[in-house]
Amino acid sequence: MSLEPRDDHDHEAWLENKDLTPVERGYLTTLMWLDKRFRVVDYLELLENLYYKVNLQMPKSHTEQYNLDNKFWYWYPLYSLGFFSLLAYLVAAFSGALLGFYYTPGATGAGGDPEMAYRQLEFIMMDLNFGYMLRSIHRWSAQVMTAAVFLHMLRVYFTGAYKEPRELNWLLGIVLISLTLVFGYSGYLLTWDQLAYWASQIGVEMALSIPLLGEWVANLIFGGFTPNPATLQRMYIMHVFLLPFIVTALIAIHIGIVWMQGIAEPH
């Protein structure tokens, strides 16, 4: 791949000597115009090389491995669960960002009004144009992400892809699925209805059951020993301001390690 300046005269002469249809000539002229200014061809070649490298990393199917004529079964769908998890995460992040324009927890300290969160939810569901659809997309994409991450971990375990030298990425995957559950739990509480209230009470009791550090953890995460406005405020900050950045960074590292090591063949 050459990054030297383009020779415009050579391009024009090459184009003139070709027997092309008007559509082909117009396409090539546009491509050359863009290439002179933005090096489009170089980046298209990079994408082409990237595409072939990704294909080379995919494990062989059962039929390819054993040269079977009747292709009745493939590994490939099971190896798409990680990408499916990432896609669901991106949909959840985008829809959640749109919901953020209309949602507020309304809980600022001990004297806050947590009922405002439920009123905002009612507004989104009942009065906002396409609000019901937007909230449903966010909710279902989050649930699909949780299920896909869980199935992805099962695939990695049962195909032996967690073994050396991929054990560090396996541990990172465990951290990611744990954060996914925290993501889902914190978002579940933001509706602040009866289900969310009692789910937060269960969380408080689980935190209090931790030996020695229980009260400290309950105060830190839930703002007290019973659900209160501070609980909602902490869940909102965790769900919107902390977890997205942490999870996105860990996903990038996770995918980067997979790219460097390649996808493991089934053991």
Rosetta blueprint (number, residue, H / E / L):
1 M L
2 S L
3 L L
4 E L
5 P L
6 R L
7 D L
8 D H
9 H H
10 D H
11 H H
12 E H
13 A H
14 W H
15 L H
16 E H
17 N L
18 K L
19 D L
20 L L
21 T L
22 P H
23 V H
24 E H
25 R H
26 G H
27 Y H
28 L H
29 T H
30 T H
31 L H
32 M H
33 W H
34 L H
35 D H
36 K H
37 R H
38 F H
39 R L
40 V H
41 V H
42 D H
43 Y H
44 L H
45 E H
46 L H
47 L H
48 E H
49 N H
50 L H
51 Y H
52 Y H
53 K H
54 V H
55 N H
56 L H
57 Q H
58 M L
59 P L
60 K L
61 S L
62 H H
63 T H
64 E H
65 Q H
66 Y L
67 N L
68 L L
69 D L
70 N L
71 K L
72 F L
73 W L
74 Y L
75 W L
76 Y H
77 P H
78 L H
79 Y H
80 S H
81 L H
82 G H
83 F H
84 F H
85 S H
86 L H
87 L H
88 A H
89 Y H
90 L H
91 V H
92 A H
93 A H
94 F H
95 S H
96 G H
97 A H
98 L H
99 L H
100 G L
101 F L
102 Y L
103 Y L
104 T L
105 P L
106 G L
107 A L
108 T L
109 G L
110 A L
111 G L
112 G L
113 D L
114 P L
115 E H
116 M H
117 A H
118 Y H
119 R H
120 Q H
121 L H
122 E H
123 F H
124 I H
125 M H
126 M H
127 D L
128 L L
129 N L
130 F L
131 G H
132 Y H
133 M H
134 L H
135 R H
136 S H
137 I H
138 H H
139 R H
140 W H
141 S H
142 A H
143 Q H
144 V H
145 M H
146 T H
147 A H
148 A H
149 V H
150 F H
151 L H
152 H H
153 M H
154 L H
155 R H
156 V H
157 Y H
158 F H
159 T L
160 G L
161 A L
162 Y L
163 K L
164 E L
165 P L
166 R L
167 E H
168 L H
169 N H
170 W H
171 L H
172 L H
173 G H
174 I H
175 V H
176 L H
177 I H
178 S H
179 L H
180 T H
181 L H
182 V H
183 F H
184 G H
185 Y H
186 S H
187 G H
188 Y H
189 L H
190 L L
191 T L
192 W L
193 D L
194 Q H
195 L H
196 A H
197 Y H
198 W H
199 A H
200 S H
201 Q H
202 I H
203 G H
204 V H
205 E H
206 M H
207 A H
208 L H
209 S L
210 I L
211 P L
212 L L
213 L L
214 G H
215 E H
216 W H
217 V H
218 A H
219 N H
220 L H
221 I H
222 F H
223 G L
224 G L
225 F L
226 T L
227 P L
228 N L
229 P H
230 A H
231 T H
232 L H
233 Q H
234 R H
235 M H
236 Y H
237 I H
238 M H
239 H H
240 V H
241 F H
242 L H
243 L H
244 P H
245 F H
246 I H
247 V H
248 T H
249 A H
250 L H
251 I H
252 A H
253 I H
254 H H
255 I H
256 G H
257 I H
258 V H
259 W H
260 M H
261 Q H
262 G L
263 I L
264 A L
265 E L
266 P L
267 H L
